[in-house]
Amino acid sequence: MMKFLFMMIFMIPLCFMKNMFWLVQMFLFILMFFFLNLNITLNNFNNLSYMFGCDMISFGLILLSIWICGLVLMASENLLKIKFYINFFLFNIIFLLIMLYLTFSVLNLFMLYLFFEGSLIPTLLLIMGWGYQPERIQAGLYLLFYTLFASLSLLLGIFYVFNEMNYIMMYFLKFVNLNLYLLYFSMIMAFLVKMPMYFVHLWLPKAHVEAPVSGSMILAGIMLKLGGYGLLRVMVFLQQVGLKFNFIWIIISLLGGFCVSLNCFCQVDMKSLIAYSSVAHMSLVIGGIMTMSYWGFMGSYVLMIGHGLCSSGMFCLANINYERLHSRSLFINKGMMNFMPSLSLWWFLLMSSNMAAPPSLNLMGEIMLINSLMSWCWFSMIFLMLISFFSAGYSLYLYSYTQHGKYYCGIYSFYTGVSREYLMLMLHWLPLNILVMKIDYSMIWFYLNNLYKMLICGIKNMSFSF
């Protein structure tokens, strides 16, 4: 694991050299293919050291991080054209990637907290440095204070666990069950804000609307997954108390997902609509994790990967329109099929993935999550049905509004898509629809991991009875 970290660190000097923008991007894709060939066995942590390790959850999310960061550079060619602090921009992206890589690969809970918070700084700089409107300062502060306020309790919780257990290695905490109410709330609140859960989601649309395309892609593609990753890690040792309180978060998520889906129909800003749709999808992920079932954990992991690719691609599409029309308003972005018929196909493909049409990863993830939530309580079927229906509704609303109708008469010059943009969209869509063929990997991993844990717990119980 250290070799990949060193490769990223040694890419930093390249950021400050002249005309190295595309070379850095090429190195990111090379790094991605190196990491893809890492030998991961399915039932345990691999590549272990004192600090780093990698299992199936980490592996998928690190791959997603490197892939999205490579595509971020491809989407940000406009900054290169106008030479707007391009060296610092490259450094910021690489530094953010290092923070994300460390978050997903460390085995120590305190280190997880440290890098989880460390990824806030480059994201904040992206929004405040390369954002569009003056409101970006307020959006950045929203992002910072929402996350920091909830994270303080997480830090105190980690200290308490260390004080009680004398270790905070995730690998060992797998066999511990801490039945403490206050610890439970303190450990999960930071991750629920990061997801974000309904009621604490207001920072997300604000941050997305003010962020540049790079900020939006990273926020939607990777940053929201930090919350899901954290929940998957901490729910393992909070099972007993989770059985008593998890219903609260499932109810809030299902009701919130329904309300946010309705809210999507009221949006006139394309980015805002996509951001609210992210909240609706993440509410299903929270619900799945909180059921603490095999299907729930598996579905949340698959949907996180699928949503990361799909949502990032949709922000790319919104930015391609913004670069032409200098507006994200749905009233001005009308009738785009007249100007860019080829792009209309990509709008359709990514929108169909967003509404969980086959063969996308989103469909597999949602089927698993619906399975887990229905087995938890059949009454949740009503809200799952409504969320799925409205998900298709707002995706079609966004597609039909932007592609059809009479185009805005104020457009006086226009240029159609370039090959870089179509390649970028294809690199979002292909993994999203091809990875569904290897869905067995994540399913087998979760099954073996659960089986392994049940065996260990069974052996411990037998020894106690003797």
C-alpha positions as CSV (number, residue, x, y, z in Angstrom):
1,M,0.0,0.0,0.0
2,M,2.9,2.3,0.7
3,K,4.2,2.1,-2.9
4,F,1.0,3.7,-4.2
5,L,1.2,6.5,-1.6
6,F,4.8,7.2,-2.6
7,M,3.8,7.4,-6.3
8,M,1.2,10.0,-5.4
9,I,3.6,12.0,-3.2
10,F,6.3,12.0,-6.0
11,M,3.7,13.4,-8.4
12,I,3.5,16.6,-6.3
13,P,6.7,18.1,-7.9
14,L,5.2,17.6,-11.3
15,C,2.3,19.9,-10.4
16,F,4.7,22.8,-10.2
17,M,6.4,22.3,-13.5
18,K,5.3,23.9,-16.7
19,N,3.0,22.1,-19.2
20,M,2.6,19.0,-17.0
21,F,-1.2,19.1,-16.8
22,W,-1.9,16.1,-19.1
23,L,1.1,14.2,-17.8
24,V,-0.2,14.3,-14.2
25,Q,-3.5,13.0,-15.6
26,M,-1.8,10.2,-17.4
27,F,0.1,9.2,-14.3
28,L,-3.2,9.0,-12.4
29,F,-4.6,6.6,-14.9
30,I,-1.4,4.5,-14.8
31,L,-1.6,4.5,-11.0
32,M,-5.2,3.3,-11.3
33,F,-4.2,0.4,-13.5
34,F,-1.4,-0.6,-11.1
35,F,-3.8,-0.5,-8.2
36,L,-6.4,-2.5,-10.2
37,N,-3.8,-5.4,-10.4
38,L,-3.4,-5.5,-6.7
39,N,-4.0,-9.1,-5.5
40,I,-7.0,-8.9,-3.2
41,T,-8.3,-12.1,-1.6
42,L,-12.0,-12.0,-0.8
43,N,-12.4,-12.8,2.8
44,N,-10.0,-10.6,4.7
45,F,-7.7,-7.6,4.9
46,N,-4.7,-7.8,2.6
47,N,-1.4,-5.9,2.1
48,L,-1.3,-5.4,5.9
49,S,1.3,-3.3,7.7
50,Y,1.1,-1.4,11.0
51,M,-0.9,1.3,9.5
52,F,-2.3,0.3,6.1
53,G,-4.5,-2.5,4.8
54,C,-6.9,-3.1,2.1
55,D,-10.1,-5.2,1.9
56,M,-12.8,-5.2,-0.7
57,I,-14.6,-2.1,0.5
58,S,-11.3,-0.1,0.6
59,F,-10.2,-1.5,-2.8
60,G,-13.4,-0.4,-4.6
61,L,-13.5,3.1,-3.1
62,I,-9.7,3.8,-3.6
63,L,-10.2,2.8,-7.3
64,L,-13.1,5.1,-7.5
65,S,-11.1,8.0,-6.0
66,I,-8.2,7.6,-8.4
67,W,-10.5,7.2,-11.4
68,I,-12.6,10.3,-10.5
69,C,-9.5,12.4,-9.8
70,G,-8.2,11.5,-13.3
71,L,-11.5,12.5,-14.9
72,V,-11.6,15.8,-12.8
73,L,-8.4,16.9,-14.7
74,M,-10.0,16.0,-18.0
75,A,-13.1,18.0,-17.1
76,S,-11.1,21.1,-16.0
77,E,-9.4,21.9,-19.3
78,N,-11.0,25.4,-19.2
79,L,-8.7,26.3,-16.3
80,L,-5.7,25.2,-18.4
81,K,-6.9,27.5,-21.2
82,I,-7.1,30.6,-19.1
83,K,-4.1,29.5,-16.9
84,F,-6.0,30.2,-13.7
85,Y,-3.6,29.1,-10.9
86,I,-3.3,25.8,-12.7
87,N,-0.2,24.5,-10.7
88,F,-1.9,25.1,-7.4
89,F,-5.1,23.4,-8.8
90,L,-3.1,20.3,-9.7
91,F,-1.4,20.2,-6.3
92,N,-4.8,20.5,-4.6
93,I,-6.2,17.6,-6.5
94,I,-3.2,15.4,-5.8
95,F,-3.2,16.4,-2.1
96,L,-7.0,15.6,-1.9
97,L,-6.3,12.2,-3.6
98,I,-3.6,11.4,-1.0
99,M,-6.0,12.3,1.8
100,L,-8.8,10.1,0.4
101,Y,-6.4,7.2,-0.3
102,L,-5.2,7.4,3.3
103,T,-8.7,7.5,4.7
104,F,-9.8,4.4,2.8
105,S,-6.6,2.4,3.6
106,V,-5.8,3.1,7.2
107,L,-6.6,0.5,9.9
108,N,-6.6,2.8,12.9
109,L,-9.8,4.7,13.9
110,F,-7.9,7.8,14.9
111,M,-6.1,7.9,11.6
112,L,-9.4,7.4,9.8
113,Y,-10.7,10.5,11.7
114,L,-7.6,12.5,10.9
115,F,-7.6,11.9,7.2
116,F,-11.4,12.1,7.0
117,E,-11.1,15.7,8.3
118,G,-7.9,16.4,6.3
119,S,-9.9,15.9,3.0
120,L,-12.0,18.9,4.0
121,I,-9.2,21.4,3.4
122,P,-8.5,20.8,-0.3
123,T,-12.3,20.6,-1.0
124,L,-12.8,23.9,0.8
125,L,-9.9,25.4,-1.3
126,L,-11.5,24.1,-4.5
127,I,-14.9,25.7,-3.7
128,M,-13.5,29.0,-2.4
129,G,-10.7,29.3,-4.9
130,W,-12.2,28.2,-8.2
131,G,-16.0,28.6,-7.5
132,Y,-18.1,30.9,-9.6
133,Q,-20.2,33.2,-7.4
134,P,-19.4,35.3,-4.4
135,E,-21.7,33.1,-2.3
136,R,-18.9,30.4,-2.5
137,I,-17.4,31.7,0.8
138,Q,-20.7,31.0,2.6
139,A,-21.0,27.6,0.9
140,G,-17.5,26.7,2.0
141,L,-18.2,27.7,5.6
142,Y,-21.4,25.6,5.6
143,L,-19.4,22.6,4.4
144,L,-16.7,23.2,7.0
145,F,-18.8,23.8,10.1
146,Y,-21.4,21.1,9.4
147,T,-18.7,18.5,9.2
148,L,-16.4,19.8,12.0
149,F,-19.3,20.3,14.4
150,A,-20.4,16.7,14.1
151,S,-16.9,15.3,14.0
152,L,-15.9,16.5,17.4
153,S,-18.1,13.9,19.0
154,L,-16.5,11.2,16.8
155,L,-13.1,12.2,18.1
156,L,-14.2,12.0,21.7
157,G,-15.8,8.6,21.0
158,I,-12.6,7.2,19.5
159,F,-10.7,8.4,22.6
160,Y,-13.2,6.6,24.8
161,V,-12.9,3.4,22.8
162,F,-9.1,3.5,23.1
163,N,-9.3,4.2,26.8
164,E,-11.6,1.2,27.4
165,M,-10.1,-1.3,24.9
166,N,-6.4,-0.1,24.7
167,Y,-6.6,-0.5,20.9
168,I,-8.5,1.1,18.0
169,M,-7.5,-1.1,15.1
170,M,-10.5,-1.8,13.0
171,Y,-9.4,-5.3,12.4
172,F,-9.6,-6.2,16.1
173,L,-12.8,-4.1,16.8
174,K,-14.6,-6.6,14.5
175,F,-14.9,-9.0,17.5
176,V,-16.0,-6.3,20.1
177,N,-19.6,-5.3,20.9
178,L,-19.9,-1.9,22.7
179,N,-23.4,-1.5,24.1
180,L,-23.2,2.2,25.0
181,Y,-25.9,4.7,23.8
182,L,-23.8,7.9,24.0
183,L,-20.9,6.2,22.2
184,Y,-23.2,5.0,19.4
185,F,-24.6,8.5,18.7
186,S,-21.2,10.2,19.0
187,M,-19.6,7.6,16.6
188,I,-22.1,7.8,13.8
189,M,-23.2,11.5,13.7
190,A,-20.2,12.7,11.8
191,F,-20.7,10.1,9.1
192,L,-24.4,10.8,8.8
193,V,-23.7,14.5,8.2
194,K,-21.1,13.6,5.6
195,M,-23.5,11.2,3.7
196,P,-25.6,13.5,4.1
197,M,-28.7,12.4,5.9
198,Y,-31.9,14.4,5.6
199,F,-32.1,17.3,8.1
200,V,-28.3,17.7,8.0
201,H,-28.1,17.9,4.2
202,L,-28.3,21.6,3.6
203,W,-24.6,22.1,3.1
204,L,-24.5,19.8,0.1
205,P,-26.7,21.6,-2.5
206,K,-25.1,24.9,-1.5
207,A,-21.6,23.5,-1.9
208,H,-22.4,21.9,-5.3
209,V,-24.0,25.0,-6.7
210,E,-21.0,27.2,-5.8
211,A,-18.3,24.7,-6.6
212,P,-16.5,24.4,-10.0
213,V,-17.0,21.2,-12.0
214,S,-13.9,19.6,-10.3
215,G,-15.3,20.3,-6.8
216,S,-18.8,19.0,-7.7
217,M,-17.3,15.8,-9.3
218,I,-15.2,15.1,-6.2
219,L,-17.9,16.0,-3.7
220,A,-20.5,13.7,-5.4
221,G,-18.1,11.0,-6.6
222,I,-16.0,10.5,-3.5
223,M,-16.6,12.7,-0.5
224,L,-20.2,11.5,0.1
225,K,-18.8,7.9,0.1
226,L,-16.6,8.8,3.1
227,G,-19.7,8.8,5.3
228,G,-20.9,5.4,4.0
229,Y,-17.4,3.9,4.4
230,G,-17.2,5.2,8.0
231,L,-20.6,3.8,8.9
232,L,-19.7,0.4,7.4
233,R,-16.6,0.4,9.6
234,V,-18.1,1.5,12.9
235,M,-21.5,-0.3,12.7
236,V,-19.5,-3.6,13.1
237,F,-18.7,-3.0,16.8
238,L,-22.0,-1.1,17.6
239,Q,-24.3,-3.9,16.7
240,Q,-26.2,-4.4,20.0
241,V,-27.1,-0.8,20.5
242,G,-27.7,-0.5,16.8
243,L,-30.5,-3.0,17.0
244,K,-32.3,-0.6,19.4
245,F,-31.7,2.8,17.6
246,N,-31.2,2.1,13.9
247,F,-34.9,2.4,13.2
248,I,-34.6,6.2,13.8
249,W,-32.2,6.7,10.9
250,I,-34.1,4.3,8.6
251,I,-37.3,6.3,9.1
252,I,-35.6,9.7,8.7
253,S,-33.8,8.4,5.5
254,L,-37.0,7.0,3.9
255,L,-39.1,10.0,4.7
256,G,-36.3,12.4,3.8
257,G,-35.6,10.6,0.5
258,F,-39.2,11.0,-0.4
259,C,-39.3,14.7,0.5
260,V,-36.0,15.4,-1.3
261,S,-37.3,13.6,-4.5
262,L,-40.3,16.0,-4.5
263,N,-37.9,18.9,-3.9
264,C,-36.0,18.0,-7.1
265,F,-39.1,18.9,-9.2
266,C,-38.9,22.5,-7.8
267,Q,-35.3,23.1,-8.9
268,V,-34.5,25.5,-11.7
269,D,-30.7,25.1,-11.4
270,M,-29.3,21.9,-13.1
271,K,-26.6,21.4,-10.5
272,S,-29.0,21.9,-7.6
273,L,-31.3,19.3,-9.0
274,I,-28.4,16.7,-9.4
275,A,-27.2,17.6,-5.9
276,Y,-30.7,16.9,-4.4
277,S,-30.9,13.6,-6.3
278,S,-27.6,12.6,-4.6
279,V,-29.3,13.2,-1.2
280,A,-32.2,10.9,-2.3
281,H,-29.8,8.1,-3.4
282,M,-27.7,8.4,-0.3
283,S,-30.8,8.1,1.9
284,L,-31.3,4.6,0.5
285,V,-27.6,3.8,1.3
286,I,-28.1,4.9,5.0
287,G,-31.2,2.8,5.2
288,G,-29.4,-0.2,3.9
289,I,-26.4,0.1,6.2
290,M,-28.7,0.6,9.2
291,T,-30.6,-2.6,8.6
292,M,-27.3,-4.3,9.4
293,S,-28.1,-7.2,7.1
294,Y,-26.1,-8.9,4.5
295,W,-28.1,-7.5,1.6
296,G,-28.0,-4.0,3.2
297,F,-24.2,-3.8,3.5
298,M,-23.7,-5.2,0.1
299,G,-26.3,-3.0,-1.6
300,S,-25.0,0.2,0.0
301,Y,-21.4,-0.6,-1.2
302,V,-22.6,-1.3,-4.8
303,L,-24.8,1.8,-4.9
304,M,-22.0,4.0,-3.5
305,I,-19.7,2.9,-6.4
306,G,-22.5,3.3,-8.9
307,H,-23.7,6.7,-7.7
308,G,-20.1,7.9,-7.6
309,L,-19.7,7.3,-11.3
310,C,-23.2,8.3,-12.4
311,S,-23.5,11.6,-10.3
312,S,-20.0,12.7,-11.4
313,G,-20.9,12.2,-15.0
314,M,-24.1,14.2,-14.6
315,F,-22.1,17.1,-13.2
316,C,-19.8,16.9,-16.2
317,L,-22.9,17.2,-18.5
318,A,-24.2,20.2,-16.6
319,N,-20.7,21.8,-16.9
320,I,-20.5,21.2,-20.7
321,N,-23.8,23.1,-21.0
322,Y,-22.6,25.8,-18.7
323,E,-19.4,26.3,-20.7
324,R,-21.5,27.0,-23.8
325,L,-24.4,29.1,-22.4
326,H,-22.8,30.5,-19.2
327,S,-25.9,29.6,-17.3
328,R,-27.2,26.5,-15.4
329,S,-30.8,27.6,-15.5
330,L,-33.2,25.1,-16.9
331,F,-35.1,27.9,-18.7
332,I,-32.0,28.9,-20.7
333,N,-30.7,25.3,-21.2
334,K,-33.6,24.2,-23.4
335,G,-33.7,22.5,-26.8
336,M,-30.1,21.5,-26.6
337,M,-30.8,18.6,-28.9
338,N,-30.9,21.1,-31.8
339,F,-27.3,22.1,-31.1
340,M,-25.6,19.0,-29.7
341,P,-27.5,15.9,-30.8
342,S,-24.5,13.6,-29.9
343,L,-24.4,15.0,-26.4
344,S,-28.2,14.3,-26.1
345,L,-27.3,10.5,-26.2
346,W,-25.0,10.9,-23.3
347,W,-27.6,12.8,-21.3
348,F,-30.0,10.0,-22.0
349,L,-27.5,7.2,-21.0
350,L,-26.5,8.9,-17.7
351,M,-30.1,9.8,-16.8
352,S,-31.2,6.3,-17.4
353,S,-28.4,5.1,-15.1
354,N,-29.5,7.7,-12.5
355,M,-33.0,6.3,-12.5
356,A,-31.5,2.8,-12.0
357,A,-32.3,1.3,-15.4
358,P,-30.5,-1.9,-16.4
359,P,-27.6,-2.7,-16.8
360,S,-26.2,-0.1,-14.4
361,L,-24.6,-0.7,-11.0
362,N,-27.4,1.6,-9.6
363,L,-30.0,-1.0,-10.5
364,M,-28.1,-3.8,-8.7
365,G,-27.5,-1.6,-5.7
366,E,-31.1,-0.5,-5.4
367,I,-32.5,-4.1,-5.8
368,M,-30.2,-5.2,-2.9
369,L,-31.3,-2.2,-0.8
370,I,-35.0,-2.7,-1.5
371,N,-34.5,-6.3,-0.5
372,S,-32.8,-5.4,2.8
373,L,-35.3,-2.7,3.7
374,M,-38.3,-4.8,2.8
375,S,-37.0,-7.7,4.9
376,W,-36.5,-5.2,7.8
377,C,-40.1,-4.0,7.6
378,W,-42.7,-4.5,4.8
379,F,-44.2,-1.1,5.4
380,S,-41.0,0.6,4.0
381,M,-42.2,-0.7,0.6
382,I,-44.5,2.3,0.3
383,F,-41.6,4.9,0.6
384,L,-39.2,2.7,-1.5
385,M,-41.9,2.6,-4.2
386,L,-42.3,6.4,-4.1
387,I,-38.6,7.2,-4.0
388,S,-38.0,4.8,-7.0
389,F,-40.9,6.4,-8.9
390,F,-39.9,10.0,-8.3
391,S,-36.3,9.1,-9.1
392,A,-37.4,8.2,-12.6
393,G,-39.6,11.3,-12.6
394,Y,-37.0,13.9,-11.9
395,S,-34.4,12.2,-14.2
396,L,-36.9,12.4,-17.1
397,Y,-37.8,16.0,-16.1
398,L,-34.2,17.1,-16.3
399,Y,-33.6,15.2,-19.5
400,S,-36.7,16.4,-21.3
401,Y,-36.4,20.0,-20.1
402,T,-32.8,20.4,-21.3
403,Q,-33.0,18.4,-24.6
404,H,-36.4,19.3,-26.0
405,G,-38.4,22.4,-26.5
406,K,-37.7,25.8,-28.1
407,Y,-34.1,26.9,-27.5
408,Y,-33.3,30.2,-25.9
409,C,-33.3,33.0,-28.5
410,G,-30.5,34.9,-26.7
411,I,-27.8,32.4,-27.9
412,Y,-25.7,34.1,-30.5
413,S,-22.7,31.8,-30.8
414,F,-22.1,28.1,-30.1
415,Y,-19.6,25.3,-30.5
416,T,-20.4,21.6,-30.4
417,G,-18.7,19.0,-28.3
418,V,-15.1,18.1,-28.5
419,S,-13.6,14.6,-28.4
420,R,-12.2,15.2,-24.8
421,E,-15.7,15.7,-23.5
422,Y,-17.2,12.6,-25.1
423,L,-14.2,10.5,-23.9
424,M,-14.8,11.8,-20.4
425,L,-18.5,10.9,-20.5
426,M,-17.7,7.5,-21.8
427,L,-15.1,6.9,-19.0
428,H,-18.0,7.6,-16.6
429,W,-20.6,5.5,-18.3
430,L,-18.6,2.4,-19.3
431,P,-17.4,1.3,-15.8
432,L,-20.9,2.1,-14.4
433,N,-22.4,-0.4,-16.8
434,I,-19.6,-3.0,-17.3
435,L,-18.8,-3.5,-13.6
436,V,-22.3,-5.1,-13.2
437,M,-20.8,-8.2,-14.8
438,K,-18.4,-8.6,-11.9
439,I,-20.9,-8.0,-9.1
440,D,-20.2,-11.5,-7.8
441,Y,-16.9,-10.2,-6.3
442,S,-18.6,-7.9,-3.8
443,M,-21.4,-10.4,-3.0
444,I,-18.9,-13.2,-2.3
445,W,-16.7,-10.9,-0.2
446,F,-19.6,-9.9,2.1
447,Y,-20.8,-13.5,2.4
448,L,-17.4,-14.8,3.3
449,N,-16.7,-12.0,5.8
450,N,-20.1,-12.5,7.5
451,L,-19.5,-16.3,7.7
452,Y,-16.0,-15.8,9.1
453,K,-17.3,-13.5,11.8
454,M,-20.1,-15.9,12.7
455,L,-17.6,-18.7,13.0
456,I,-15.4,-16.7,15.3
457,C,-18.3,-15.5,17.5
458,G,-19.6,-19.1,17.6
459,I,-16.2,-20.4,18.8
460,K,-16.0,-17.7,21.5
461,N,-19.6,-18.5,22.7
462,M,-18.7,-22.2,22.9
463,S,-15.6,-21.5,24.9
464,F,-17.6,-19.3,27.3
465,S,-20.2,-22.1,27.8
466,F,-17.5,-24.6,28.6
